[in-house]
Structure formats: structure tokens, C-alpha cells
Amino acid sequence: MKGVSYVTDDSNKKVAVQIDLKLLEKYDVEMEDLIDGIIAESRKDEEKKPLADAIKNLRRKGKLK
């Protein structure tokens, strides 16, 4: 894909990806969705908390009225 390059290790295994910033600007909504998905996947095993507790916490911190 144009604008995308892979970084490989000594055994030629793909370990990272480089994306041209101009490509990111062109697909900013899709990239945001991709990043959101990566974050969600990385947090899937975290402890779940009730929404009511999250709202209380945000109100206490003054971030929600």
C-alpha cells in the first residue's frame, strides 16, 4: 500500500509499521477508528466498573455536571 512501510527484525519478521502522515490526514476518521479499536482491545481484560460509578467519579472531578 502506498504510504505504508513495514519495519522488520533480523529474521525479517514484521515488528512495526510506518505510515506517511499525509496518508493519515486523508483517512483521519478511519485511523481514529483503528486506534480506538486497538485501545479497546488492549483494555479488554481490565476490571469493569459500573457506568454509575464512572459518572460519579467524573462529577466529583468537575469534568461532568
Residue pairs with C-beta under 8 A, 6 or more apart in sequence:
2 23
3 19
3 20
3 22
3 23
4 17
4 18
4 19
4 20
4 23
5 17
5 18
6 14
6 16
6 17
6 18
7 14
7 15
7 16
7 17
7 18
8 14
8 15
9 15
19 31
24 31
55 64
58 64
59 65
